[in-house]
Amino acid sequence: MNPSPTRRLILPVATWSTVAALACIANTSPAMDRVREFLAEGAFVVDVRARYEQVEQADAETANAVTLRTRLGYLSRLWKGFNLYFEAENVASPFPNAYNQSQLNEGGSDKAIVTDPTGTNVSQAWVNYTWRKTSARVGRQRLTLDNGRFVGDYAWRQHLQTLDGIVIRDESLEDFTFTYGYIVRVNRVFGPRHVQGVYQSDSHLLHGAWKGMPAGTLSAYAYLLDFEGAAAGNSSATYGLAYDGEAVAFERVTLGWRAEYAMQTDYGRNPIAYDTTYMFLEGRATLAGVTVGAGYEVLGAENGFALRTPIGSLHDFNGWADSFTTIPATGLRDTWFSASGTLPWWQLSLHGAYHSFDGDDGTALGTELDLAVVCPITESFSAGVKYASFSSESFMRPDVRKIWVQCELKF
């Protein structure tokens, strides 16, 4: 099914309306002077990230991905409640066939997959209007709600996941934020050349967060996702509640927690009828700059159809080896223990986690160890090393070992 005329217009209106307005007033020199002054008061954004990623996988040749992601943007100043942002990103590699670009390069088809395809695209292009405590943003934009499990920008990969549509945020009520989004297209991290790189959408996102709870925030949401074509199987309706909080105990110990429960059913064009649940429990304690935690997450399944999170930040959950970006048909249970802290010299940030994975039916799937160290060299420049090792206990999934070495410059 082709998108409706209204849906097709959202991104072009966002990207070209400001350009057209400037062109209309460009006939007079004083007008152009004002335009130049307006543009000069804006801000340029530069984000450059160089990364080496090695993937050793039991069923493929080792991948050695060397990539450079360059992101350039411009944010205008506020004018009568309006401002705009435009951003383009490029991912380049000196050895493009040293890894499998999600089946986009024939020369790397025998290698393990690294989801950082080369190419250039518009990552963001939006116009925003703010009136008192309400804002409306139209166009291509990043959006993360709560912890990004169901709605996120997947920022770990070199290409962003962005949404085309309109997002309205209101904070008129004290301690309460309401967000509504109408999404006509999902631009996924695979890039527009990939068969799964774009989801045509007729989706609604509703999210409310109340900070008036004791020591925390209570969130409620309804994500009504309806996709076209081959992506229709990801169409779903998810309704959930989450409580995220933090409190000081014993004077020096900070306790934190997150509890979340959601129900998901088929929705829209999904040809499969199903009904399943989601649960997330996490607790953590911080003392003298060291945080230890434990958590348990359940992604349910019914009749061989597992819970879906098609527009979430997948790398942030269920281990960095990305062995469960597609949830098994039997569902998934993830039990983990974690520790993190900052060393006094060079402000090195350390993080480690151990995961144990099972199907929702109790079948053992594997274990994973994740380690990371990040060094903030300057305010704008950082470097880090990251490691993930997944040991499979199921013939359906191979052993995976991944190493990342990267540096990033932002200003």
N, C-alpha and C positions, 0 to 999 in steps of 0.2 A: 504494500500500500504506500502511495506517495504521501509525503507530508502535506498538510493543509497549507494554503497560501499564507495564513497568519503565522504558522510555525516557520515557514521558509523565510519570512521577513525579519525575524528577530535579530539574527546576527548581522545581516547587511545593514539594518537600521542602526545598530549600535556602532558598527565600524565606519559607516560613511555619513551619518547625519552631521557629525561635527565638521568633517571635511567639507561637506556641502555648505554648511553655514559660513565657514571661513571663506569659501570661494565667493559667496554672494556679497561679502563686504570688502572684497579685495580690490574693488575698482577705485577706491580713493586712498590716497596716501595716508591721511590721518587714521583711517580705519586699519590700514596695514601696520602702522606704528603701534596701535593698540594690540593688534594680534601678536606682533613680535614681543611686546612687553608681557602679554599674557603667557606666551610660550616660554619666555625666559624665566618666569617665576615658577615654572614647573620643575620636576626632578627627573633625572635620568637614572635608570636602574640597570646595574650590570651584575650578572651572576655567572661565573665561569667555574665549571667543575671538571677536573681531569680525573679519570678513574681507570684502574686496572682491575679486572675481574677474572678470576680463574675458576672454572667449574669442572670438577671431576665427577663424572656420573657413570654408573656401572654399565649402562646400555648405550653409551655414545663416546665419541672421541673427546678428549679434553679441550675445552674452549679457553682461549686466552684473549679476552676482549679489552682492547685499549681504546677508550673513547674520550672525547672532549665535548662537553655540553656547554654551549654559549647561549646565554639568555639576555636579551637587550630589551629594555622597556622604557616607556616615558609616562609619567604621571603628571597631569596638569594640576594647576592650582584650582582652588574652589572659586567658582564664579556664580553668584546668585543661586547657590545651592547645588550647582552642577560641577562635576569634574569627570575626567575621562582617563582611561589607561589603555595603552597599546603595548603588546609584548610579542616578540618573535623569538623562537629558539632554534638552534641548529645542533645536531649531534653528528660528529665526524669521527672517523677512525682511519689511522694509517694502514691498518690490516683488517679490512672489512670482512674477509673470508676466514679469519682466525676464530670466528664464532658463528653460531647459527642465529641469524637475526629473525627469530620466530618464523622460519621458512620463507623469508623474503629474499635470501641470497642463495642461489644454487651452489656456489662455491663453498659454502659453509654448512651444507645440509647434513654432513656426517658428524658435525660437532654438537656439543651440548648447547642448549638454547640459553642465550642471554638476551633479555627483552629490552634491548637498547638499539633499535634499528637506526641507521644513519638517515639523515634527511633534515629538511627545514619546514617549519610550519608556524602558523600564528597560534601562540599558546594562550594569549588573552587579548580581548578587545571589548571593552565595555564602557558604557556611560552610566554614571551614578547621579542620582538626585537625592538630596537630603533636606528634609523639612522637619524642624524641631527634633524629635527623637525617632523619626521614621525615615528609612532610606529605601530606595528602589534602584536596583542595578540590572541593566539590560545588556545582554551580549554574552561573550565567551568569558568564563570566569572560573576561578578556583573556589571550591566550597568544601569545608570540613565541618561536620556536625558531631558534637560530643567527642569521642575518642577516634572517630574516623572509621569505625567498624562497618557501618552501613553506608555512610556518605563521606568520602574523603578524596584527596587529590593525588594519592599514591606518590608522594614526593620523593621517595627513595630512588625510583627509576629515573633515567636521564630525561625522558619525556614526561611531562605532567599529564595527569588526567584532569580534564576540564569539562565544564558543562555549558551548553548554549541554552539560554533561556532568560527568565527574569526571576530575581530573588529579592523579596521584600523582607526587611527586618524592622521590627518595632519594639521600642523600649519605653513606651509611654507610661506603663504601669511600673511602680516601684519594685525593684528586685526581680522583674520579670522580662524576659526577652522572647519574642515570638518571631519565628522565621517561616516564611512560605516561599517555595520555589516551584516554578513551572518549567520543566526541562524538555526541550525539543530534540536535543542531540547530546550524546555522550562521546567525547573525544578521548579514547583510551590510550594507554601507554604504548600499544603496538604501532601507533602511527596510522595515518589515513590510508596508506597503501595496503595494509593488512585486511584480510576478509573480516576479522573481528575487531578492526581498529576503530570503527564508528558504529554506535547504536543510534538508530533513529527512534525517537522517544515521544511519548505522550504521557509524561509522568508528573506527579505532584508530590512535593515534600512538605510536610508540616512538622514543626518542632517547637516546643515550648520549654523554657528553662527558668525555674524559680530559685533564686539564691536566698530566699528567706527561711529556708530550712536550717535547723540547728547544725552548725559546722559542716554545711555542705550544700549541694545543688541537686534539686529534684528535676528530672527531665522527663517529658512525655513526647512521643513522636508517632507519626503515621507516614510511612513511605509507600506511596502507591506507584509502582514502576510498571510501565507498559511499553514494551519494545516491539519493533516490527521485524519481519523476515526471520532470518536464522537465529536472531537473539530473542525470539518470542518466548523460548523456554526459560528465560531469566525473569520474565514478568512476574511480579509478586506484590502482595500487600503485607507490610510488616507493621505491627502495632506493639509499642513497647514502653517500658518505664525504666529509669535508671536513677540511682542515688550515688553521687560521687562526693566524698567528703574528706575532711582532715581535722584532727584535733590534737592538742598537746596533752600528754599524760606524763605523770611522774616528773614534771618540770622540764626535763631535758629530752624526752622522747616524743617524737611526733608520729602519730598513728594516722594512716590513710587507708581508704577503702573505696571500692566500687562494687555495686550490686546492680545487676541488670537482668530483666526478663522480657522476652518478646514472643509474640505469636506470628507465624507467617503462613499465608495461604496463597494459592494461585490467584492470578489477577489478569484482567485485560485479555491479551491474545495468547496467553499460555495454554497450550493444548492439553496439559496434564493437570488433573485435579489432585491437590495434596493439601495437607494441613500438618504443620510441625511447629516446634518451639526452639527458642534460643535462651541460653542462660550464661551469665558471666559473674563470677565472684572473685574478688582480689582483695588481699590485705597486705599492708606494708608498714614497716616501722623504721624510723630514721633516728640515729643517735650519732653525734659527733661527725656528721657529714656522710655516714655510711647508711645505706638503705638496704634492707633485706625484705623480701616479699614472697608470697605464694599465691597461686591462682588456679582457677578451674573454669573451663569454658566448655559448653556443650552446644554443638550445632546438630540439631535433630534431623531425622529422616523418616519418611513414610513411603512404604511400597517401592523402595528403590529410588526415591527422589529426595535429595538432601536439600537443606536450607540454602538459600542463595544470598550472596552479598555482591552483586555485580558492579556496584559503583563505590565500593569501599576501598580503603587503603590496605590491600591484602598483605603486603610485605610486613606490616607492623604486627601481624597476628600469626600464631601457629608456627613459629620458627622462621629464621632468616633464610633457611635453605629453600624456602618456597615450595616445599613438597606437597603442601595442602592448599595452594591457591584455588584448586578445584576440589571441593569437598567430596569425599568418597560417598558412593550411593548408600552406604550404611550409616552415614553421619560421622561425626567426629567428637571425641572427648580429648581435651588438652589439659593436662595437669602440669604445672611448672613451678619452679623455684628460681628466684633471681636475687642478685646482689649488685649494688652499684655504689660508686663513691668517687671522690676527687682527691688526687694526691696533692700534697702541699707544693711540690716542685713542678714547675711548668704548667700547673693547673690541669694535669692530665685527668680526663674523665674515663673511668673504667666501668664496664658493665659485663655481667655474665648471667646466663640463664640455662637451665636444664629442663627439657620438655619430655613428657611421656605421652604418647599418642595411642588412642584406642578408637575403634569404631563405636558408634552409639549402641551397637549390639554387644559390646564387650570384647570384640576381636582385637588382639594386639597388633598395632600397625608400625611401631618403631619408637626410637628415642632420638633426641637431638641436643647437642651442646652448642651454645652461641657465646661468642666472646667479642668484645670491642674495646678499643682505646681511641680517644679523640684528644687532640692537642690544639687549643686555641692559640695559635702563634701570635696573631695580632687581633685587634677588634674586627677586622674584615677578612682575615685569612686563617683557615684552619686546615688541619690534616688529620687523617685517621686510618686505622687498620681494623678490619672486621673479619670474623671467621665464623663459619657455620658448618657443622658436620651432622648429617642425618644418617642414622643406622636403621635400615628397614627390617621389619619382622614380617613382611608380607611380600609375596612374589609379585604383587601388583605394582609395587613401587621400588625403584632402585635406590641403592645407597648414593648419597650426594655429599660432596665436600666443596665448599665455596670459600674463596679468599678475596677480599677487596682491599685495595690500597688507593686512597684518593686524597686530593686536596681541593679546596674550594675558596674562591675569592668572591666576596659580595660587597658592593657599595652602591 
